Amino acid sequence: MTDIWFDSATSLAKQIQNKSISAREALEVFLARTERFNGALNAIIWQDAAAARARADAADAALAAGDNWGPLHGVPVTIKEAYDWAGSPTTWGDVAFKENIPTRNALAVDRLLSAGAVIFGKTNVPRHLSDWQTFNDIYGTTNNPWDVTRVPGGSSGGSAAALSAGMTALEFGSDIGASIRNPAHYCGVYGHKPTWGAVPSTGALWPGQRAEDDLAAIGPLARAADDLEMALKVMAGPDRADGLGWTLNLPAPTQRRLSDFKVGVMLTDPSCAQDDALTAQLQNTVDALARAGVHVVEGARPAIDTADAFRTYLLLLRSATGAHATPEDFAAHTARALAAPPDDWSYKTVVDRGVSISHHEWLKLNEKRYEMMQAWDAWFNDFDLLLCPTAASTAFVHDHVGVRADRTIVINGKQEPVVDQLFWAGYPNMAFLPSTVAPAGLTRDGLPCGLQIVAKRFNDLSSIHFARLMADVVGGFQPPPGY
């Protein structure tokens, strides 16, 4: 049988449809890969092989009868543990939710199934999806296939690790603080955070929650840009209730070749200390794109104070994630926020202020956000995309000691706060912008890195198309050694 584990999902779907491989055969390949490699990675933490085999057999029978279920007909995929999939646990890595077994699917899961996907498992997450490494007290720690002593990213860390190791054909994650983008960068795969609101998160929210979170989005991870586009089109669009009043029409990119794009480039910012080796590799990538014809304007960026943008994002972020604070924790955040000096904008104080923010203060903050969104819109009148980092470094070594806010990572020989990397997460996300992360080769330490490609709101297909064309210049996905 052909070795298909690093094929794109789009290619695999074509192979199944032309019957060069059956859906059941494809599934068995990925189940065998999982059996072989998952022990060292712990990326796929729950499986239902029997149900997947039954669905794969049904997919083959349907195809034999001339019935094509859709663009994912028979393709084996996995989903992030935070997605509701009837009969499987949705715990968000919290022992308090260990017995939470949904009886209904997330809307995105139903759409994947309607498109013909064969879902066979779920991938690991950090507790409450709130870390850039992936570990919890239920499922344990997920490792990076490029170096198992290092993190795969988070919170969609299991997603990216499974893809990078060839254990699944396609993955689906979520992102509020680079939780799709960061793992894609660390593991050398593709990821797309959609325009906020383009993909309903129903059933992929905090257990029992109905309202969409501010800033949060769900979207695909893959080994090819074509897969991101196909998966996004499957997932996107209003739910049944909203669909009574509006439809989504993501515009097709107007650019055909790399030479049709005019891009701004922003590879460093004072808000986040940047690893020199990462910056150098991203600059190499940008230079290669320029030689390929991209109109590159170094240093071009919207007319926004980046420090103010970072603070605004952190307050909005912690307001959103703070909605799930216990009454005791909320009271503690409030007390600390009130006691802090007015000029204290340390990360922990920003968290306290964000969690305990009044609705009046939030409305003023939201108004500031919309002012910045207008600045982005004005900038996009002259530029197609912004190219920037996803994180401050390549994947760092596992560190589970203490709380995230106190942890550091090594940047250019110095210890720097790990949370500073949230700058690159929030700079576009605060304004609801879509971002695609595409593989950008290896740094001097031999680890993969990704370039973040930011587009105007609802121009998701343009950033994905740029990522597609970029692969011809820098090579796209590379399998990690040994896989």
C-alpha positions in Angstrom: 0.0 0.0 0.0 1.2 3.5 -0.8 2.6 5.4 2.2 -0.1 8.0 2.6 0.4 9.3 6.1 2.0 12.6 4.9 -0.3 13.1 2.0 -2.6 16.1 2.2 -6.2 15.5 3.1 -7.3 16.9 -0.3 -5.1 14.4 -2.1 -6.2 11.6 0.1 -9.9 12.4 -0.6 -9.1 12.2 -4.3 -7.4 8.9 -3.9 -10.5 7.5 -2.1 -12.9 8.9 -4.6 -10.9 7.4 -7.6 -10.7 4.2 -5.6 -6.9 3.9 -5.6 -7.3 3.4 -1.9 -10.4 2.6 0.2 -11.6 4.7 3.2 -11.1 1.6 5.4 -7.5 1.1 4.1 -6.7 4.8 4.8 -8.1 4.6 8.3 -6.1 1.5 9.1 -2.9 3.3 8.0 -3.6 6.1 10.5 -4.6 3.8 13.2 -1.4 1.9 12.7 0.6 5.1 12.8 -1.1 6.1 16.0 -0.3 2.7 17.5 3.3 3.1 16.5 4.1 6.7 17.5 1.5 7.9 19.9 3.1 6.2 22.9 6.0 8.7 22.8 3.9 11.7 21.8 0.6 11.3 23.7 -1.2 13.5 21.1 -4.3 11.4 20.5 -5.8 10.7 23.9 -9.2 9.1 23.0 -10.2 6.9 20.1 -13.2 5.0 18.9 -11.7 2.7 16.3 -14.7 0.4 16.0 -17.1 3.3 15.2 -14.5 4.7 12.7 -14.1 1.4 11.0 -17.9 1.1 10.6 -18.1 4.6 9.2 -15.2 4.0 6.8 -16.9 0.8 5.6 -20.1 2.8 5.0 -18.1 5.4 3.1 -16.7 2.7 0.8 -20.2 1.2 0.3 -21.7 4.6 -0.5 -19.0 5.4 -3.0 -19.5 2.0 -4.7 -23.2 2.9 -5.0 -22.3 6.2 -6.6 -23.0 8.3 -3.5 -20.3 10.9 -2.7 -20.8 12.4 0.8 -18.6 15.5 0.1 -15.1 16.8 0.0 -13.9 14.8 3.0 -15.6 11.5 1.9 -13.8 8.7 3.8 -10.9 10.9 5.1 -9.7 9.9 8.6 -9.5 13.0 10.8 -9.1 13.8 14.5 -10.5 16.7 16.5 -9.4 18.7 19.5 -10.7 17.4 22.8 -12.7 20.6 23.5 -15.1 19.8 20.6 -18.3 18.0 21.6 -18.5 14.6 19.8 -21.4 12.5 21.1 -20.2 9.7 23.2 -16.7 11.0 23.8 -15.4 13.0 26.8 -15.1 16.8 26.6 -13.1 17.7 29.6 -11.0 20.7 28.7 -8.3 19.0 30.6 -10.1 19.6 33.9 -10.8 16.7 36.3 -14.1 18.5 37.2 -15.4 17.7 33.7 -13.9 14.2 33.6 -17.4 12.6 33.3 -18.7 15.1 30.8 -19.9 13.0 27.9 -21.9 15.1 25.4 -24.9 13.5 23.8 -24.9 16.0 20.8 -22.1 17.0 18.4 -20.6 20.4 18.0 -21.9 22.1 15.0 -18.5 21.9 13.4 -18.4 18.1 14.0 -21.8 17.7 12.3 -20.5 19.7 9.4 -17.3 17.6 9.1 -19.4 14.4 9.2 -21.8 15.9 6.6 -18.7 16.5 4.4 -17.8 12.8 4.7 -15.1 12.8 7.3 -14.3 9.7 9.3 -13.5 10.9 12.9 -11.5 8.4 14.8 -10.1 10.2 17.8 -9.6 13.3 20.0 -6.3 15.2 20.7 -4.9 16.5 23.9 -5.2 20.0 25.4 -3.9 21.9 28.4 -6.2 22.5 31.3 -8.9 25.1 30.3 -7.1 25.5 26.9 -4.9 28.1 28.7 -1.3 27.3 28.0 1.3 27.2 25.2 2.2 23.7 26.3 -0.2 20.8 26.4 -0.5 18.8 29.7 -3.3 18.1 32.2 -4.1 15.8 35.1 -6.4 13.6 33.0 -4.4 12.7 29.9 -0.9 13.8 30.8 1.7 15.5 28.6 1.9 15.8 24.8 5.4 16.0 23.3 6.7 17.6 20.1 7.6 15.1 17.3 10.6 17.2 16.4 12.0 16.9 20.0 10.0 15.1 22.7 11.7 17.1 25.4 9.9 20.2 23.9 6.4 21.4 23.9 4.1 21.0 20.9 2.4 24.3 21.7 -1.1 24.9 23.0 -3.8 24.7 23.4 -4.2 22.7 20.1 -0.9 21.0 20.9 -2.2 17.4 20.4 -3.7 18.5 17.1 -0.4 19.8 15.7 1.7 16.9 17.1 -0.6 14.3 15.6 -0.5 16.0 12.2 3.3 16.5 12.3 3.8 12.8 13.1 1.5 11.7 10.3 -1.1 10.1 12.7 -4.1 12.0 11.2 -5.0 13.5 7.9 -6.5 16.7 9.2 -7.2 18.4 12.5 -9.5 21.0 14.0 -8.6 23.3 16.9 -9.5 26.6 18.5 -7.7 29.9 19.1 -8.0 32.8 21.4 -4.4 33.3 22.2 -2.7 31.7 19.2 -4.0 28.2 20.2 -4.1 27.1 16.5 -1.3 29.3 15.3 1.3 28.6 18.0 1.2 24.8 17.8 1.4 25.0 14.0 4.5 27.1 14.4 6.1 24.8 16.9 5.3 21.6 15.0 5.9 22.8 11.5 2.4 22.4 10.1 -0.3 24.8 8.8 -2.9 26.5 10.9 -5.7 29.0 10.2 -7.5 31.2 12.8 -10.6 32.4 10.9 -12.1 35.8 11.0 -14.0 36.1 14.3 -17.6 35.0 13.8 -17.0 33.2 10.5 -17.1 29.8 12.0 -19.7 29.1 14.8 -18.2 27.7 17.9 -21.4 26.0 19.1 -20.4 22.8 21.0 -16.8 23.8 21.1 -17.2 26.1 24.0 -16.7 25.8 27.8 -18.9 22.8 28.8 -22.5 24.0 28.9 -21.8 27.4 27.5 -24.0 28.8 24.7 -22.7 32.3 24.0 -19.7 32.8 21.7 -16.6 34.0 23.5 -15.1 37.4 22.6 -11.9 36.9 20.4 -12.2 33.0 20.3 -12.4 31.1 17.0 -12.3 27.5 15.8 -10.5 26.4 12.7 -8.4 23.8 10.9 -4.8 22.6 11.1 -3.2 20.7 8.2 -0.1 19.7 6.3 -1.1 21.7 3.2 -2.7 25.1 2.6 -5.3 23.4 0.2 -6.6 21.5 3.2 -7.0 24.7 5.2 -9.2 26.1 2.5 -11.3 23.0 2.0 -11.8 22.6 5.8 -12.6 26.2 6.3 -15.3 26.1 3.6 -16.8 23.0 5.3 -16.8 24.7 8.8 -17.8 28.3 8.0 -21.1 29.9 7.8 -24.0 30.8 10.1 -25.8 28.3 12.3 -29.4 27.4 11.6 -30.8 30.3 13.6 -28.5 33.0 12.2 -28.8 31.5 8.7 -32.4 32.8 8.6 -31.0 36.3 8.3 -27.5 36.2 6.9 -25.1 34.2 4.8 -21.3 34.2 4.7 -19.5 34.8 1.4 -15.7 34.8 1.9 -14.3 36.6 -1.1 -11.9 34.8 -3.4 -8.4 36.2 -3.5 -7.9 38.6 -6.3 -4.2 37.7 -6.4 -3.1 34.8 -8.5 0.7 34.9 -8.2 3.1 35.9 -5.5 4.0 38.9 -7.6 0.4 40.1 -7.2 0.8 40.6 -3.4 1.9 43.7 -1.6 2.8 42.9 2.0 4.0 44.7 5.1 6.6 42.9 7.2 6.9 43.3 10.9 9.4 40.8 12.4 10.1 42.4 15.8 8.4 44.6 18.3 9.6 46.0 21.7 6.6 44.3 23.4 8.2 40.9 22.9 11.8 39.9 23.1 12.5 37.9 19.9 14.9 35.0 19.4 17.6 36.1 16.9 17.7 32.6 15.3 13.9 32.7 14.7 14.0 36.3 13.4 16.9 35.4 11.0 15.0 32.4 9.5 11.8 34.5 9.1 13.9 37.2 7.4 15.4 34.5 5.1 11.8 33.5 4.2 10.7 37.0 3.6 13.8 37.6 1.4 13.0 34.5 -0.6 9.5 35.7 -1.1 10.8 39.1 -2.3 13.0 37.3 -4.8 10.0 35.4 -6.0 8.2 38.7 -6.8 6.3 39.6 -3.7 6.2 43.4 -3.2 7.7 43.6 0.3 7.7 46.7 2.4 9.8 46.2 5.5 8.5 47.8 8.7 5.1 48.7 7.3 2.3 48.3 9.8 -1.0 50.0 10.8 -1.0 53.3 12.6 -1.5 51.7 16.0 0.6 52.0 19.1 1.7 48.4 19.6 2.1 48.7 23.4 -1.4 50.1 23.7 -2.7 47.3 21.4 -1.1 44.6 23.5 -2.6 46.0 26.7 -6.0 46.3 25.1 -5.8 42.7 23.9 -4.7 41.4 27.3 -7.6 43.1 29.1 -10.1 41.8 26.5 -8.6 38.4 26.6 -8.7 38.1 30.4 -12.2 39.5 30.5 -13.3 36.7 28.1 -11.4 33.9 29.9 -12.3 35.3 33.3 -16.0 34.6 32.7 -15.4 31.1 34.1 -13.7 32.3 37.3 -15.2 30.9 40.5 -16.8 33.5 42.9 -13.8 33.2 45.2 -11.3 33.7 42.4 -13.3 36.6 41.0 -13.3 38.3 44.4 -9.5 37.8 44.7 -8.9 39.3 41.3 -11.1 42.2 42.1 -9.4 42.9 45.4 -5.9 42.8 43.8 -7.0 45.0 40.9 -8.4 47.6 43.3 -5.2 47.5 45.5 -2.8 47.9 42.5 -1.2 51.2 41.8 -2.7 53.0 38.7 0.5 52.7 36.8 1.0 49.0 37.5 0.6 47.2 34.2 2.5 44.1 35.0 1.0 40.9 33.5 -0.6 39.7 36.7 -2.2 43.0 37.4 -3.5 43.2 33.9 -5.1 39.7 34.4 -6.7 41.0 37.7 -8.1 44.0 35.9 -9.3 42.1 32.9 -11.1 39.4 35.0 -12.8 42.0 37.2 -13.5 44.7 34.7 -16.8 46.5 34.9 -19.2 46.5 31.9 -18.7 50.3 31.7 -14.9 49.9 31.5 -15.3 47.0 29.0 -17.4 49.1 26.7 -14.7 51.8 26.6 -12.1 49.2 25.9 -14.2 47.7 23.1 -14.5 51.2 21.6 -10.8 51.5 21.6 -10.7 48.1 19.9 -12.9 49.3 17.1 -10.8 52.4 16.6 -7.8 50.1 16.1 -9.9 48.0 13.7 -10.5 51.1 11.6 -6.8 51.7 11.5 -6.3 48.1 10.3 -9.0 48.7 7.6 -7.2 51.8 6.4 -3.9 50.0 6.3 -5.4 47.2 4.2 -6.4 49.8 1.6 -2.7 49.9 0.7 -1.5 46.4 1.6 -2.8 42.9 1.0 -1.2 41.2 4.0 1.0 41.6 7.0 3.8 39.1 7.6 4.9 38.7 11.2 6.0 36.0 13.8 3.7 33.7 15.6 5.8 33.4 18.8 9.1 34.6 20.3 11.0 31.4 19.7 10.8 27.9 18.4 9.4 25.2 20.7 10.7 25.5 24.2 11.5 22.7 26.7 8.7 21.4 28.9 8.2 23.4 32.1 5.2 22.5 34.3 6.5 24.2 37.5 4.2 26.8 39.1 1.8 28.9 37.1 2.1 30.1 33.5 2.4 33.8 34.5 5.6 33.1 36.4 7.3 30.9 33.9 10.1 32.1 31.6 11.8 30.9 28.4 15.3 31.4 27.1 15.5 34.1 24.5 19.0 35.0 23.3 20.5 33.5 26.5 18.2 35.4 28.8 15.1 34.4 30.7 12.1 36.2 29.4 8.4 35.9 30.5 6.6 33.3 28.5 3.4 35.4 28.4 5.1 38.1 26.4 4.6 36.0 23.4 0.9 36.8 23.6 1.8 40.0 21.8 2.0 38.1 18.5 -1.2 36.3 19.3 -3.2 39.4 20.1 -1.9 42.0 17.6 -4.2 40.7 14.8 -6.7 38.8 16.9 -7.7 41.8 19.0 -9.1 43.2 15.7 -10.9 40.0 14.7 -8.5 39.4 11.8 -7.8 36.1 10.1 -4.3 34.6 10.4 -2.7 31.7 8.6 0.5 30.2 9.8 2.6 28.5 7.1 5.8 26.5 7.6 8.9 28.7 7.1 11.7 26.2 7.2 14.0 25.3 10.1 16.0 27.7 12.3 19.7 27.1 13.2 18.6 24.8 16.1 17.0 22.5 13.6 13.4 23.2 14.8 10.5 24.3 12.6 9.1 27.7 12.5 6.0 29.3 11.0 5.3 32.7 9.4 2.1 34.4 10.5 0.1 35.8 7.5 -2.5 38.3 8.5 -5.3 39.4 6.2 -8.2 41.9 6.3 -11.4 40.7 8.0 -13.1 38.0 6.0 -10.2 37.8 3.5 -9.3 34.4 5.0 -8.9 32.9 1.5 -6.2 35.4 0.6 -4.0 34.5 3.5 -4.5 30.8 2.8 -3.7 31.4 -0.9 -0.5 33.2 0.0 0.5 30.3 2.2 -0.2 27.9 -0.7 2.0 29.9 -3.1 4.7 30.3 -0.3 5.2 26.5 -0.3 6.7 26.7 -3.8 9.4 29.0 -2.4 10.2 27.6 1.1 9.0 24.0 0.7 5.9 23.8 2.9 5.5 21.0 5.5 8.6 18.8 6.3 8.2 15.5 8.2 10.1 15.5 11.5 13.1 13.1 11.5 12.2 9.5 12.4 8.6 9.7 11.3 
